[in-house]
Amino acid sequence: MDFIKKLSRQELPFIFASPALLWQFLFIYVPLIILFFNSFFDPSLSFPFTLYFYKNILSSLYFKVILNS
């Protein structure tokens, strides 16, 4: 019985934080991961893996805008 009380006291912060962590993971990290992986693929090409989007960002026009911001 003492072990159960001690275990529940140690796990209590995790139990209360679990819904917030799940919410954060589902609505922040999952969309960011999807966006990151989609930035490397272009479905209009026959070989979909590309660095074309990153090449455009590093072009002079976009690079100046990024530096100014």
mmCIF file as Biopython writes it, N, C-alpha, C and O atoms, coordinates in Angstrom:
data_model
#
loop_
_atom_site.group_PDB
_atom_site.id
_atom_site.type_symbol
_atom_site.label_atom_id
_atom_site.label_alt_id
_atom_site.label_comp_id
_atom_site.label_asym_id
_atom_site.label_entity_id
_atom_site.label_seq_id
_atom_site.pdbx_PDB_ins_code
_atom_site.Cartn_x
_atom_site.Cartn_y
_atom_site.Cartn_z
_atom_site.occupancy
_atom_site.B_iso_or_equiv
_atom_site.auth_seq_id
_atom_site.auth_asym_id
_atom_site.pdbx_PDB_model_num
ATOM 1   N N  . MET A ? 1  ? 0.826  -1.194 0.000   1.0 0.0 1  A 1 
ATOM 2   C CA . MET A ? 1  ? 0.000  0.000  0.000   1.0 0.0 1  A 1 
ATOM 3   C C  . MET A ? 1  ? 0.866  1.252  0.000   1.0 0.0 1  A 1 
ATOM 4   O O  . MET A ? 1  ? 0.557  2.228  -0.683  1.0 0.0 1  A 1 
ATOM 5   N N  . ASP A ? 2  ? 1.935  1.220  0.757   1.0 0.0 2  A 1 
ATOM 6   C CA . ASP A ? 2  ? 2.851  2.359  0.813   1.0 0.0 2  A 1 
ATOM 7   C C  . ASP A ? 2  ? 3.495  2.613  -0.558  1.0 0.0 2  A 1 
ATOM 8   O O  . ASP A ? 2  ? 3.712  3.756  -0.961  1.0 0.0 2  A 1 
ATOM 9   N N  . PHE A ? 3  ? 3.790  1.518  -1.252  1.0 0.0 3  A 1 
ATOM 10  C CA . PHE A ? 3  ? 4.390  1.622  -2.579  1.0 0.0 3  A 1 
ATOM 11  C C  . PHE A ? 3  ? 3.434  2.305  -3.558  1.0 0.0 3  A 1 
ATOM 12  O O  . PHE A ? 3  ? 3.862  3.114  -4.381  1.0 0.0 3  A 1 
ATOM 13  N N  . ILE A ? 4  ? 2.160  1.985  -3.471  1.0 0.0 4  A 1 
ATOM 14  C CA . ILE A ? 4  ? 1.160  2.572  -4.361  1.0 0.0 4  A 1 
ATOM 15  C C  . ILE A ? 4  ? 1.018  4.067  -4.093  1.0 0.0 4  A 1 
ATOM 16  O O  . ILE A ? 4  ? 0.919  4.850  -5.038  1.0 0.0 4  A 1 
ATOM 17  N N  . LYS A ? 5  ? 1.005  4.477  -2.840  1.0 0.0 5  A 1 
ATOM 18  C CA . LYS A ? 5  ? 0.920  5.903  -2.510  1.0 0.0 5  A 1 
ATOM 19  C C  . LYS A ? 5  ? 2.142  6.655  -3.023  1.0 0.0 5  A 1 
ATOM 20  O O  . LYS A ? 5  ? 2.023  7.748  -3.577  1.0 0.0 5  A 1 
ATOM 21  N N  . LYS A ? 6  ? 3.325  6.056  -2.831  1.0 0.0 6  A 1 
ATOM 22  C CA . LYS A ? 6  ? 4.559  6.694  -3.288  1.0 0.0 6  A 1 
ATOM 23  C C  . LYS A ? 6  ? 4.586  6.794  -4.811  1.0 0.0 6  A 1 
ATOM 24  O O  . LYS A ? 6  ? 4.984  7.819  -5.363  1.0 0.0 6  A 1 
ATOM 25  N N  . LEU A ? 7  ? 4.161  5.724  -5.488  1.0 0.0 7  A 1 
ATOM 26  C CA . LEU A ? 7  ? 4.130  5.715  -6.937  1.0 0.0 7  A 1 
ATOM 27  C C  . LEU A ? 7  ? 3.144  6.742  -7.472  1.0 0.0 7  A 1 
ATOM 28  O O  . LEU A ? 7  ? 3.440  7.444  -8.439  1.0 0.0 7  A 1 
ATOM 29  N N  . SER A ? 8  ? 1.984  6.832  -6.854  1.0 0.0 8  A 1 
ATOM 30  C CA . SER A ? 8  ? 0.992  7.795  -7.326  1.0 0.0 8  A 1 
ATOM 31  C C  . SER A ? 8  ? 1.447  9.228  -7.095  1.0 0.0 8  A 1 
ATOM 32  O O  . SER A ? 8  ? 1.123  10.103 -7.897  1.0 0.0 8  A 1 
ATOM 33  N N  . ARG A ? 9  ? 2.185  9.494  -6.031  1.0 0.0 9  A 1 
ATOM 34  C CA . ARG A ? 9  ? 2.720  10.841 -5.803  1.0 0.0 9  A 1 
ATOM 35  C C  . ARG A ? 9  ? 3.776  11.200 -6.833  1.0 0.0 9  A 1 
ATOM 36  O O  . ARG A ? 9  ? 3.865  12.353 -7.255  1.0 0.0 9  A 1 
ATOM 37  N N  . GLN A ? 10 ? 4.573  10.229 -7.241  1.0 0.0 10 A 1 
ATOM 38  C CA . GLN A ? 10 ? 5.618  10.495 -8.228  1.0 0.0 10 A 1 
ATOM 39  C C  . GLN A ? 10 ? 5.033  10.654 -9.628  1.0 0.0 10 A 1 
ATOM 40  O O  . GLN A ? 10 ? 5.554  11.431 -10.428 1.0 0.0 10 A 1 
ATOM 41  N N  . GLU A ? 11 ? 3.980  9.942  -9.928  1.0 0.0 11 A 1 
ATOM 42  C CA . GLU A ? 11 ? 3.381  9.971  -11.258 1.0 0.0 11 A 1 
ATOM 43  C C  . GLU A ? 11 ? 2.318  11.050 -11.414 1.0 0.0 11 A 1 
ATOM 44  O O  . GLU A ? 11 ? 1.871  11.303 -12.533 1.0 0.0 11 A 1 
ATOM 45  N N  . LEU A ? 12 ? 1.915  11.673 -10.365 1.0 0.0 12 A 1 
ATOM 46  C CA . LEU A ? 12 ? 0.842  12.658 -10.414 1.0 0.0 12 A 1 
ATOM 47  C C  . LEU A ? 12 ? 1.139  13.821 -11.369 1.0 0.0 12 A 1 
ATOM 48  O O  . LEU A ? 12 ? 0.258  14.183 -12.148 1.0 0.0 12 A 1 
ATOM 49  N N  . PRO A ? 13 ? 2.339  14.428 -11.349 1.0 0.0 13 A 1 
ATOM 50  C CA . PRO A ? 13 ? 2.598  15.510 -12.315 1.0 0.0 13 A 1 
ATOM 51  C C  . PRO A ? 13 ? 2.503  15.038 -13.766 1.0 0.0 13 A 1 
ATOM 52  O O  . PRO A ? 13 ? 1.993  15.765 -14.618 1.0 0.0 13 A 1 
ATOM 53  N N  . PHE A ? 14 ? 2.987  13.838 -14.052 1.0 0.0 14 A 1 
ATOM 54  C CA . PHE A ? 14 ? 2.894  13.306 -15.415 1.0 0.0 14 A 1 
ATOM 55  C C  . PHE A ? 14 ? 1.450  13.067 -15.817 1.0 0.0 14 A 1 
ATOM 56  O O  . PHE A ? 14 ? 1.074  13.317 -16.963 1.0 0.0 14 A 1 
ATOM 57  N N  . ILE A ? 15 ? 0.640  12.586 -14.890 1.0 0.0 15 A 1 
ATOM 58  C CA . ILE A ? 15 ? -0.770 12.331 -15.187 1.0 0.0 15 A 1 
ATOM 59  C C  . ILE A ? 15 ? -1.487 13.631 -15.540 1.0 0.0 15 A 1 
ATOM 60  O O  . ILE A ? 15 ? -2.303 13.657 -16.461 1.0 0.0 15 A 1 
ATOM 61  N N  . PHE A ? 16 ? -1.193 14.701 -14.820 1.0 0.0 16 A 1 
ATOM 62  C CA . PHE A ? 16 ? -1.831 15.985 -15.119 1.0 0.0 16 A 1 
ATOM 63  C C  . PHE A ? 16 ? -1.269 16.633 -16.380 1.0 0.0 16 A 1 
ATOM 64  O O  . PHE A ? 16 ? -1.982 17.373 -17.059 1.0 0.0 16 A 1 
ATOM 65  N N  . ALA A ? 17 ? -0.017 16.372 -16.703 1.0 0.0 17 A 1 
ATOM 66  C CA . ALA A ? 17 ? 0.604  16.969 -17.882 1.0 0.0 17 A 1 
ATOM 67  C C  . ALA A ? 17 ? 0.308  16.200 -19.160 1.0 0.0 17 A 1 
ATOM 68  O O  . ALA A ? 17 ? 0.487  16.745 -20.249 1.0 0.0 17 A 1 
ATOM 69  N N  . SER A ? 18 ? -0.127 14.985 -19.065 1.0 0.0 18 A 1 
ATOM 70  C CA . SER A ? 18 ? -0.343 14.142 -20.246 1.0 0.0 18 A 1 
ATOM 71  C C  . SER A ? 18 ? -1.314 14.737 -21.269 1.0 0.0 18 A 1 
ATOM 72  O O  . SER A ? 18 ? -0.994 14.722 -22.457 1.0 0.0 18 A 1 
ATOM 73  N N  . PRO A ? 19 ? -2.464 15.251 -20.882 1.0 0.0 19 A 1 
ATOM 74  C CA . PRO A ? 19 ? -3.349 15.839 -21.902 1.0 0.0 19 A 1 
ATOM 75  C C  . PRO A ? 19 ? -2.709 17.029 -22.622 1.0 0.0 19 A 1 
ATOM 76  O O  . PRO A ? 19 ? -2.875 17.177 -23.833 1.0 0.0 19 A 1 
ATOM 77  N N  . ALA A ? 20 ? -1.995 17.860 -21.905 1.0 0.0 20 A 1 
ATOM 78  C CA . ALA A ? 20 ? -1.341 19.007 -22.539 1.0 0.0 20 A 1 
ATOM 79  C C  . ALA A ? 20 ? -0.227 18.556 -23.469 1.0 0.0 20 A 1 
ATOM 80  O O  . ALA A ? 20 ? -0.055 19.124 -24.548 1.0 0.0 20 A 1 
ATOM 81  N N  . LEU A ? 21 ? 0.522  17.558 -23.072 1.0 0.0 21 A 1 
ATOM 82  C CA . LEU A ? 21 ? 1.597  17.037 -23.927 1.0 0.0 21 A 1 
ATOM 83  C C  . LEU A ? 21 ? 1.029  16.385 -25.179 1.0 0.0 21 A 1 
ATOM 84  O O  . LEU A ? 21 ? 1.580  16.551 -26.268 1.0 0.0 21 A 1 
ATOM 85  N N  . LEU A ? 22 ? -0.053 15.654 -25.037 1.0 0.0 22 A 1 
ATOM 86  C CA . LEU A ? 22 ? -0.694 15.038 -26.194 1.0 0.0 22 A 1 
ATOM 87  C C  . LEU A ? 22 ? -1.226 16.104 -27.145 1.0 0.0 22 A 1 
ATOM 88  O O  . LEU A ? 22 ? -1.041 16.005 -28.358 1.0 0.0 22 A 1 
ATOM 89  N N  . TRP A ? 23 ? -1.879 17.111 -26.603 1.0 0.0 23 A 1 
ATOM 90  C CA . TRP A ? 23 ? -2.416 18.213 -27.408 1.0 0.0 23 A 1 
ATOM 91  C C  . TRP A ? 23 ? -1.283 18.929 -28.158 1.0 0.0 23 A 1 
ATOM 92  O O  . TRP A ? 23 ? -1.408 19.234 -29.344 1.0 0.0 23 A 1 
ATOM 93  N N  . GLN A ? 24 ? -0.195 19.188 -27.462 1.0 0.0 24 A 1 
ATOM 94  C CA . GLN A ? 24 ? 0.953  19.861 -28.064 1.0 0.0 24 A 1 
ATOM 95  C C  . GLN A ? 24 ? 1.551  19.008 -29.172 1.0 0.0 24 A 1 
ATOM 96  O O  . GLN A ? 24 ? 1.867  19.519 -30.246 1.0 0.0 24 A 1 
ATOM 97  N N  . PHE A ? 25 ? 1.705  17.741 -28.928 1.0 0.0 25 A 1 
ATOM 98  C CA . PHE A ? 25 ? 2.274  16.850 -29.930 1.0 0.0 25 A 1 
ATOM 99  C C  . PHE A ? 25 ? 1.392  16.782 -31.172 1.0 0.0 25 A 1 
ATOM 100 O O  . PHE A ? 25 ? 1.890  16.866 -32.295 1.0 0.0 25 A 1 
ATOM 101 N N  . LEU A ? 26 ? 0.083  16.630 -30.973 1.0 0.0 26 A 1 
ATOM 102 C CA . LEU A ? 26 ? -0.829 16.473 -32.106 1.0 0.0 26 A 1 
ATOM 103 C C  . LEU A ? 26 ? -0.993 17.735 -32.935 1.0 0.0 26 A 1 
ATOM 104 O O  . LEU A ? 26 ? -1.109 17.656 -34.158 1.0 0.0 26 A 1 
ATOM 105 N N  . PHE A ? 27 ? -1.004 18.899 -32.294 1.0 0.0 27 A 1 
ATOM 106 C CA . PHE A ? 27 ? -1.337 20.117 -33.016 1.0 0.0 27 A 1 
ATOM 107 C C  . PHE A ? 27 ? -0.156 21.050 -33.275 1.0 0.0 27 A 1 
ATOM 108 O O  . PHE A ? 27 ? -0.321 22.074 -33.937 1.0 0.0 27 A 1 
ATOM 109 N N  . ILE A ? 28 ? 1.033  20.717 -32.768 1.0 0.0 28 A 1 
ATOM 110 C CA . ILE A ? 28 ? 2.219  21.519 -33.062 1.0 0.0 28 A 1 
ATOM 111 C C  . ILE A ? 28 ? 3.267  20.691 -33.780 1.0 0.0 28 A 1 
ATOM 112 O O  . ILE A ? 28 ? 3.701  21.047 -34.876 1.0 0.0 28 A 1 
ATOM 113 N N  . TYR A ? 29 ? 3.678  19.586 -33.167 1.0 0.0 29 A 1 
ATOM 114 C CA . TYR A ? 29 ? 4.797  18.822 -33.712 1.0 0.0 29 A 1 
ATOM 115 C C  . TYR A ? 29 ? 4.432  18.005 -34.941 1.0 0.0 29 A 1 
ATOM 116 O O  . TYR A ? 29 ? 5.208  17.959 -35.895 1.0 0.0 29 A 1 
ATOM 117 N N  . VAL A ? 30 ? 3.281  17.364 -34.944 1.0 0.0 30 A 1 
ATOM 118 C CA . VAL A ? 30 ? 2.887  16.569 -36.110 1.0 0.0 30 A 1 
ATOM 119 C C  . VAL A ? 30 ? 2.739  17.448 -37.357 1.0 0.0 30 A 1 
ATOM 120 O O  . VAL A ? 30 ? 3.265  17.073 -38.405 1.0 0.0 30 A 1 
ATOM 121 N N  . PRO A ? 31 ? 2.050  18.600 -37.301 1.0 0.0 31 A 1 
ATOM 122 C CA . PRO A ? 31 ? 1.996  19.446 -38.502 1.0 0.0 31 A 1 
ATOM 123 C C  . PRO A ? 31 ? 3.373  19.969 -38.934 1.0 0.0 31 A 1 
ATOM 124 O O  . PRO A ? 31 ? 3.635  20.088 -40.131 1.0 0.0 31 A 1 
ATOM 125 N N  . LEU A ? 32 ? 4.248  20.280 -37.983 1.0 0.0 32 A 1 
ATOM 126 C CA . LEU A ? 32 ? 5.591  20.731 -38.366 1.0 0.0 32 A 1 
ATOM 127 C C  . LEU A ? 32 ? 6.388  19.630 -39.047 1.0 0.0 32 A 1 
ATOM 128 O O  . LEU A ? 32 ? 7.118  19.896 -40.002 1.0 0.0 32 A 1 
ATOM 129 N N  . ILE A ? 33 ? 6.261  18.417 -38.577 1.0 0.0 33 A 1 
ATOM 130 C CA . ILE A ? 33 ? 6.956  17.295 -39.207 1.0 0.0 33 A 1 
ATOM 131 C C  . ILE A ? 33 ? 6.414  17.052 -40.613 1.0 0.0 33 A 1 
ATOM 132 O O  . ILE A ? 33 ? 7.184  16.817 -41.544 1.0 0.0 33 A 1 
ATOM 133 N N  . ILE A ? 34 ? 5.099  17.107 -40.767 1.0 0.0 34 A 1 
ATOM 134 C CA . ILE A ? 34 ? 4.494  16.939 -42.092 1.0 0.0 34 A 1 
ATOM 135 C C  . ILE A ? 34 ? 4.952  18.038 -43.033 1.0 0.0 34 A 1 
ATOM 136 O O  . ILE A ? 34 ? 5.287  17.765 -44.186 1.0 0.0 34 A 1 
ATOM 137 N N  . LEU A ? 35 ? 4.971  19.274 -42.560 1.0 0.0 35 A 1 
ATOM 138 C CA . LEU A ? 35 ? 5.419  20.396 -43.379 1.0 0.0 35 A 1 
ATOM 139 C C  . LEU A ? 35 ? 6.875  20.248 -43.781 1.0 0.0 35 A 1 
ATOM 140 O O  . LEU A ? 35 ? 7.239  20.540 -44.920 1.0 0.0 35 A 1 
ATOM 141 N N  . PHE A ? 36 ? 7.712  19.795 -42.852 1.0 0.0 36 A 1 
ATOM 142 C CA . PHE A ? 36 ? 9.129  19.598 -43.147 1.0 0.0 36 A 1 
ATOM 143 C C  . PHE A ? 36 ? 9.323  18.545 -44.234 1.0 0.0 36 A 1 
ATOM 144 O O  . PHE A ? 36 ? 10.084 18.766 -45.176 1.0 0.0 36 A 1 
ATOM 145 N N  . PHE A ? 37 ? 8.653  17.412 -44.117 1.0 0.0 37 A 1 
ATOM 146 C CA . PHE A ? 37 ? 8.807  16.358 -45.116 1.0 0.0 37 A 1 
ATOM 147 C C  . PHE A ? 37 ? 8.191  16.750 -46.455 1.0 0.0 37 A 1 
ATOM 148 O O  . PHE A ? 37 ? 8.718  16.373 -47.502 1.0 0.0 37 A 1 
ATOM 149 N N  . ASN A ? 38 ? 7.101  17.490 -46.448 1.0 0.0 38 A 1 
ATOM 150 C CA . ASN A ? 38 ? 6.504  17.939 -47.703 1.0 0.0 38 A 1 
ATOM 151 C C  . ASN A ? 38 ? 7.373  18.956 -48.427 1.0 0.0 38 A 1 
ATOM 152 O O  . ASN A ? 38 ? 7.242  19.123 -49.640 1.0 0.0 38 A 1 
ATOM 153 N N  . SER A ? 39 ? 8.248  19.630 -47.716 1.0 0.0 39 A 1 
ATOM 154 C CA . SER A ? 39 ? 9.113  20.606 -48.364 1.0 0.0 39 A 1 
ATOM 155 C C  . SER A ? 39 ? 10.168 19.946 -49.233 1.0 0.0 39 A 1 
ATOM 156 O O  . SER A ? 39 ? 10.800 20.623 -50.044 1.0 0.0 39 A 1 
ATOM 157 N N  . PHE A ? 40 ? 10.377 18.655 -49.089 1.0 0.0 40 A 1 
ATOM 158 C CA . PHE A ? 40 ? 11.360 17.935 -49.899 1.0 0.0 40 A 1 
ATOM 159 C C  . PHE A ? 40 ? 10.739 17.192 -51.082 1.0 0.0 40 A 1 
ATOM 160 O O  . PHE A ? 40 ? 11.465 16.605 -51.884 1.0 0.0 40 A 1 
ATOM 161 N N  . PHE A ? 41 ? 9.421  17.207 -51.203 1.0 0.0 41 A 1 
ATOM 162 C CA . PHE A ? 41 ? 8.769  16.431 -52.244 1.0 0.0 41 A 1 
ATOM 163 C C  . PHE A ? 41 ? 7.893  17.303 -53.117 1.0 0.0 41 A 1 
ATOM 164 O O  . PHE A ? 41 ? 7.157  18.160 -52.627 1.0 0.0 41 A 1 
ATOM 165 N N  . ASP A ? 42 ? 7.983  17.074 -54.419 1.0 0.0 42 A 1 
ATOM 166 C CA . ASP A ? 42 ? 7.146  17.766 -55.384 1.0 0.0 42 A 1 
ATOM 167 C C  . ASP A ? 42 ? 6.392  16.710 -56.191 1.0 0.0 42 A 1 
ATOM 168 O O  . ASP A ? 42 ? 7.001  16.013 -57.003 1.0 0.0 42 A 1 
ATOM 169 N N  . PRO A ? 43 ? 5.104  16.580 -55.990 1.0 0.0 43 A 1 
ATOM 170 C CA . PRO A ? 43 ? 4.364  15.499 -56.662 1.0 0.0 43 A 1 
ATOM 171 C C  . PRO A ? 43 ? 4.256  15.673 -58.173 1.0 0.0 43 A 1 
ATOM 172 O O  . PRO A ? 43 ? 3.916  14.715 -58.868 1.0 0.0 43 A 1 
ATOM 173 N N  . SER A ? 44 ? 4.531  16.846 -58.698 1.0 0.0 44 A 1 
ATOM 174 C CA . SER A ? 44 ? 4.424  17.047 -60.145 1.0 0.0 44 A 1 
ATOM 175 C C  . SER A ? 44 ? 5.626  16.482 -60.900 1.0 0.0 44 A 1 
ATOM 176 O O  . SER A ? 44 ? 5.583  16.376 -62.125 1.0 0.0 44 A 1 
ATOM 177 N N  . LEU A ? 45 ? 6.691  16.119 -60.196 1.0 0.0 45 A 1 
ATOM 178 C CA . LEU A ? 45 ? 7.869  15.559 -60.847 1.0 0.0 45 A 1 
ATOM 179 C C  . LEU A ? 45 ? 7.812  14.042 -60.852 1.0 0.0 45 A 1 
ATOM 180 O O  . LEU A ? 45 ? 7.139  13.430 -60.022 1.0 0.0 45 A 1 
ATOM 181 N N  . SER A ? 46 ? 8.532  13.435 -61.806 1.0 0.0 46 A 1 
ATOM 182 C CA . SER A ? 46 ? 8.555  11.972 -61.851 1.0 0.0 46 A 1 
ATOM 183 C C  . SER A ? 46 ? 9.378  11.404 -60.692 1.0 0.0 46 A 1 
ATOM 184 O O  . SER A ? 46 ? 9.052  10.348 -60.149 1.0 0.0 46 A 1 
ATOM 185 N N  . PHE A ? 47 ? 10.441 12.112 -60.321 1.0 0.0 47 A 1 
ATOM 186 C CA . PHE A ? 47 ? 11.213 11.738 -59.132 1.0 0.0 47 A 1 
ATOM 187 C C  . PHE A ? 47 ? 10.895 12.796 -58.084 1.0 0.0 47 A 1 
ATOM 188 O O  . PHE A ? 47 ? 11.441 13.897 -58.144 1.0 0.0 47 A 1 
ATOM 189 N N  . PRO A ? 48 ? 10.034 12.493 -57.136 1.0 0.0 48 A 1 
ATOM 190 C CA . PRO A ? 48 ? 9.468  13.549 -56.294 1.0 0.0 48 A 1 
ATOM 191 C C  . PRO A ? 48 ? 10.430 14.202 -55.308 1.0 0.0 48 A 1 
ATOM 192 O O  . PRO A ? 48 ? 10.164 15.317 -54.859 1.0 0.0 48 A 1 
ATOM 193 N N  . PHE A ? 49 ? 11.546 13.547 -54.950 1.0 0.0 49 A 1 
ATOM 194 C CA . PHE A ? 49 ? 12.457 14.172 -53.988 1.0 0.0 49 A 1 
ATOM 195 C C  . PHE A ? 49 ? 13.211 15.303 -54.668 1.0 0.0 49 A 1 
ATOM 196 O O  . PHE A ? 49 ? 13.821 15.104 -55.719 1.0 0.0 49 A 1 
ATOM 197 N N  . THR A ? 50 ? 13.169 16.492 -54.069 1.0 0.0 50 A 1 
ATOM 198 C CA . THR A ? 50 ? 13.830 17.648 -54.668 1.0 0.0 50 A 1 
ATOM 199 C C  . THR A ? 50 ? 14.256 18.645 -53.605 1.0 0.0 50 A 1 
ATOM 200 O O  . THR A ? 50 ? 13.681 18.705 -52.518 1.0 0.0 50 A 1 
ATOM 201 N N  . LEU A ? 51 ? 15.258 19.414 -53.935 1.0 0.0 51 A 1 
ATOM 202 C CA . LEU A ? 51 ? 15.690 20.529 -53.093 1.0 0.0 51 A 1 
ATOM 203 C C  . LEU A ? 51 ? 15.356 21.863 -53.753 1.0 0.0 51 A 1 
ATOM 204 O O  . LEU A ? 51 ? 15.903 22.903 -53.386 1.0 0.0 51 A 1 
ATOM 205 N N  . TYR A ? 52 ? 14.458 21.820 -54.724 1.0 0.0 52 A 1 
ATOM 206 C CA . TYR A ? 52 ? 14.090 22.997 -55.499 1.0 0.0 52 A 1 
ATOM 207 C C  . TYR A ? 52 ? 13.554 24.120 -54.620 1.0 0.0 52 A 1 
ATOM 208 O O  . TYR A ? 52 ? 13.889 25.285 -54.834 1.0 0.0 52 A 1 
ATOM 209 N N  . PHE A ? 53 ? 12.737 23.785 -53.647 1.0 0.0 53 A 1 
ATOM 210 C CA . PHE A ? 53 ? 12.140 24.818 -52.793 1.0 0.0 53 A 1 
ATOM 211 C C  . PHE A ? 53 ? 13.208 25.522 -51.952 1.0 0.0 53 A 1 
ATOM 212 O O  . PHE A ? 53 ? 13.121 26.726 -51.715 1.0 0.0 53 A 1 
ATOM 213 N N  . TYR A ? 54 ? 14.203 24.777 -51.509 1.0 0.0 54 A 1 
ATOM 214 C CA . TYR A ? 54 ? 15.283 25.382 -50.731 1.0 0.0 54 A 1 
ATOM 215 C C  . TYR A ? 54 ? 16.211 26.198 -51.622 1.0 0.0 54 A 1 
ATOM 216 O O  . TYR A ? 54 ? 16.782 27.194 -51.177 1.0 0.0 54 A 1 
ATOM 217 N N  . LYS A ? 55 ? 16.361 25.790 -52.858 1.0 0.0 55 A 1 
ATOM 218 C CA . LYS A ? 55 ? 17.154 26.571 -53.808 1.0 0.0 55 A 1 
ATOM 219 C C  . LYS A ? 55 ? 16.488 27.921 -54.062 1.0 0.0 55 A 1 
ATOM 220 O O  . LYS A ? 55 ? 17.171 28.940 -54.176 1.0 0.0 55 A 1 
ATOM 221 N N  . ASN A ? 56 ? 15.167 27.931 -54.150 1.0 0.0 56 A 1 
ATOM 222 C CA . ASN A ? 56 ? 14.437 29.188 -54.341 1.0 0.0 56 A 1 
ATOM 223 C C  . ASN A ? 56 ? 14.582 30.113 -53.144 1.0 0.0 56 A 1 
ATOM 224 O O  . ASN A ? 56 ? 14.713 31.325 -53.310 1.0 0.0 56 A 1 
ATOM 225 N N  . ILE A ? 57 ? 14.561 29.563 -51.960 1.0 0.0 57 A 1 
ATOM 226 C CA . ILE A ? 57 ? 14.698 30.396 -50.765 1.0 0.0 57 A 1 
ATOM 227 C C  . ILE A ? 57 ? 16.053 31.072 -50.731 1.0 0.0 57 A 1 
ATOM 228 O O  . ILE A ? 57 ? 16.170 32.215 -50.287 1.0 0.0 57 A 1 
ATOM 229 N N  . LEU A ? 58 ? 17.077 30.376 -51.196 1.0 0.0 58 A 1 
ATOM 230 C CA . LEU A ? 58 ? 18.423 30.941 -51.167 1.0 0.0 58 A 1 
ATOM 231 C C  . LEU A ? 58 ? 18.732 31.819 -52.372 1.0 0.0 58 A 1 
ATOM 232 O O  . LEU A ? 58 ? 19.844 32.334 -52.485 1.0 0.0 58 A 1 
ATOM 233 N N  . SER A ? 59 ? 17.773 32.001 -53.273 1.0 0.0 59 A 1 
ATOM 234 C CA . SER A ? 59 ? 17.993 32.922 -54.385 1.0 0.0 59 A 1 
ATOM 235 C C  . SER A ? 59 ? 18.076 34.350 -53.849 1.0 0.0 59 A 1 
ATOM 236 O O  . SER A ? 59 ? 17.668 34.621 -52.720 1.0 0.0 59 A 1 
ATOM 237 N N  . SER A ? 60 ? 18.597 35.242 -54.653 1.0 0.0 60 A 1 
ATOM 238 C CA . SER A ? 60 ? 18.902 36.593 -54.171 1.0 0.0 60 A 1 
ATOM 239 C C  . SER A ? 60 ? 17.663 37.348 -53.672 1.0 0.0 60 A 1 
ATOM 240 O O  . SER A ? 60 ? 17.737 38.027 -52.648 1.0 0.0 60 A 1 
ATOM 241 N N  . LEU A ? 61 ? 16.547 37.247 -54.363 1.0 0.0 61 A 1 
ATOM 242 C CA . LEU A ? 61 ? 15.352 37.982 -53.973 1.0 0.0 61 A 1 
ATOM 243 C C  . LEU A ? 61 ? 14.849 37.537 -52.596 1.0 0.0 61 A 1 
ATOM 244 O O  . LEU A ? 61 ? 14.664 38.364 -51.702 1.0 0.0 61 A 1 
ATOM 245 N N  . TYR A ? 62 ? 14.633 36.250 -52.431 1.0 0.0 62 A 1 
ATOM 246 C CA . TYR A ? 62 ? 14.119 35.737 -51.164 1.0 0.0 62 A 1 
ATOM 247 C C  . TYR A ? 62 ? 15.143 35.892 -50.048 1.0 0.0 62 A 1 
ATOM 248 O O  . TYR A ? 62 ? 14.785 36.159 -48.901 1.0 0.0 62 A 1 
ATOM 249 N N  . PHE A ? 63 ? 16.399 35.727 -50.384 1.0 0.0 63 A 1 
ATOM 250 C CA . PHE A ? 63 ? 17.439 35.823 -49.359 1.0 0.0 63 A 1 
ATOM 251 C C  . PHE A ? 63 ? 17.507 37.239 -48.788 1.0 0.0 63 A 1 
ATOM 252 O O  . PHE A ? 63 ? 17.688 37.405 -47.582 1.0 0.0 63 A 1 
ATOM 253 N N  . LYS A ? 64 ? 17.366 38.247 -49.621 1.0 0.0 64 A 1 
ATOM 254 C CA . LYS A ? 64 ? 17.358 39.634 -49.141 1.0 0.0 64 A 1 
ATOM 255 C C  . LYS A ? 64 ? 16.158 39.896 -48.240 1.0 0.0 64 A 1 
ATOM 256 O O  . LYS A ? 64 ? 16.276 40.582 -47.225 1.0 0.0 64 A 1 
ATOM 257 N N  . VAL A ? 65 ? 15.018 39.357 -48.605 1.0 0.0 65 A 1 
ATOM 258 C CA . VAL A ? 65 ? 13.822 39.537 -47.783 1.0 0.0 65 A 1 
ATOM 259 C C  . VAL A ? 65 ? 13.999 38.862 -46.418 1.0 0.0 65 A 1 
ATOM 260 O O  . VAL A ? 65 ? 13.616 39.419 -45.390 1.0 0.0 65 A 1 
ATOM 261 N N  . ILE A ? 66 ? 14.579 37.665 -46.418 1.0 0.0 66 A 1 
ATOM 262 C CA . ILE A ? 66 ? 14.814 36.950 -45.176 1.0 0.0 66 A 1 
ATOM 263 C C  . ILE A ? 66 ? 15.807 37.713 -44.306 1.0 0.0 66 A 1 
ATOM 264 O O  . ILE A ? 66 ? 15.607 37.823 -43.097 1.0 0.0 66 A 1 
ATOM 265 N N  . LEU A ? 67 ? 16.856 38.232 -44.893 1.0 0.0 67 A 1 
ATOM 266 C CA . LEU A ? 67 ? 17.842 39.007 -44.128 1.0 0.0 67 A 1 
ATOM 267 C C  . LEU A ? 67 ? 17.234 40.289 -43.566 1.0 0.0 67 A 1 
ATOM 268 O O  . LEU A ? 67 ? 17.545 40.675 -42.439 1.0 0.0 67 A 1 
ATOM 269 N N  . ASN A ? 68 ? 16.387 40.941 -44.324 1.0 0.0 68 A 1 
ATOM 270 C CA . ASN A ? 68 ? 15.756 42.179 -43.851 1.0 0.0 68 A 1 
ATOM 271 C C  . ASN A ? 68 ? 14.742 41.922 -42.755 1.0 0.0 68 A 1 
ATOM 272 O O  . ASN A ? 68 ? 14.514 42.782 -41.905 1.0 0.0 68 A 1 
ATOM 273 N N  . SER A ? 69 ? 14.145 40.774 -42.765 1.0 0.0 69 A 1 
ATOM 274 C CA . SER A ? 69 ? 13.144 40.502 -41.745 1.0 0.0 69 A 1 
ATOM 275 C C  . SER A ? 69 ? 13.804 40.056 -40.451 1.0 0.0 69 A 1 
ATOM 276 O O  . SER A ? 69 ? 13.114 39.780 -39.470 1.0 0.0 69 A 1 
#
